[in-house]
Amino acid sequence: MAGRSEKLSGWHWASAFAYLILIHTGSAFSSEGIPFSLHYGLDNIAHFCEFAVLAFLFWRPLHDLRPDWPEGK
C-alpha cells in the first residue's frame, strides 16, 4: 500500500502535467479569435507568471524524488 507521501507525489505529478496540457491547449489556438489582447509588457508578465507556476508544479514532485535537495532560501 502506498504511503501518504507517495499518494501526494502522484497528485503533484498529475497537477503538473494537467497544467502543462492546459498551457499547450491554450497556446494552440490562434490569437485572431480572442476578443481582447494584452499590451506587450503585460503579455510578457503573464507568460512569466504562467511558467513560474509550471516550474513550481514540477519542482514539487521532483523534490519528492530527491528529498536531500536543498529547500532554497
C-alpha positions as CSV (number, residue, x, y, z in Angstrom):
1,M,0.0,0.0,0.0
2,A,1.3,3.4,-0.9
3,G,2.1,5.9,1.8
4,R,0.8,9.4,2.1
5,S,3.8,11.0,0.6
6,E,3.7,8.6,-2.4
7,K,0.0,9.5,-3.0
8,L,0.8,13.2,-2.7
9,S,3.6,12.8,-5.2
10,G,1.2,11.2,-7.7
11,W,-1.1,14.1,-7.3
12,H,1.8,16.5,-7.7
13,W,2.8,14.9,-11.0
14,A,-0.8,14.8,-12.2
15,S,-1.3,18.5,-11.4
16,A,2.0,19.5,-13.1
17,F,1.1,17.6,-16.3
18,A,-2.5,18.9,-16.2
19,Y,-1.3,22.4,-16.1
20,L,1.2,21.7,-18.9
21,I,-1.6,20.4,-21.0
22,L,-3.7,23.5,-20.2
23,I,-0.8,25.7,-21.3
24,H,-0.3,23.7,-24.5
25,T,-4.0,23.7,-25.3
26,G,-4.4,27.4,-24.7
27,S,-1.4,28.3,-26.9
28,A,-2.6,26.1,-29.8
29,F,-5.5,28.5,-30.5
30,S,-5.0,31.4,-32.9
31,S,-4.9,34.8,-31.2
32,E,-7.2,36.2,-34.0
33,G,-10.3,34.8,-32.4
34,I,-9.6,36.2,-29.0
35,P,-11.7,39.3,-28.3
36,F,-9.0,41.0,-26.2
37,S,-5.3,41.3,-26.2
38,L,-2.8,42.3,-23.6
39,H,-0.3,45.1,-24.1
40,Y,3.2,43.9,-24.9
41,G,4.6,44.3,-21.4
42,L,1.6,42.7,-19.7
43,D,1.8,39.8,-22.1
44,N,5.4,39.1,-21.0
45,I,4.5,39.4,-17.4
46,A,1.5,37.0,-17.9
47,H,3.8,34.4,-19.6
48,F,6.4,34.8,-16.9
49,C,3.8,34.1,-14.2
50,E,2.3,31.2,-16.2
51,F,5.7,29.4,-16.5
52,A,6.7,30.3,-12.9
53,V,3.6,28.3,-11.7
54,L,4.6,25.5,-14.1
55,A,8.1,25.4,-12.6
56,F,6.7,25.3,-9.1
57,L,4.3,22.5,-10.0
58,F,7.2,20.4,-11.5
59,W,9.5,21.3,-8.6
60,R,7.2,19.6,-6.0
61,P,7.3,16.0,-7.5
62,L,11.0,16.3,-8.4
63,H,11.8,17.4,-4.9
64,D,9.8,14.3,-3.6
65,L,12.2,12.1,-5.7
66,R,15.2,13.8,-4.2
67,P,14.4,14.9,-0.6
68,D,18.0,15.7,0.0
69,W,17.8,18.6,-2.4
70,P,18.1,22.0,-0.6
71,E,14.8,23.8,0.2
72,G,16.1,27.1,-1.2
73,K,16.5,30.2,0.8
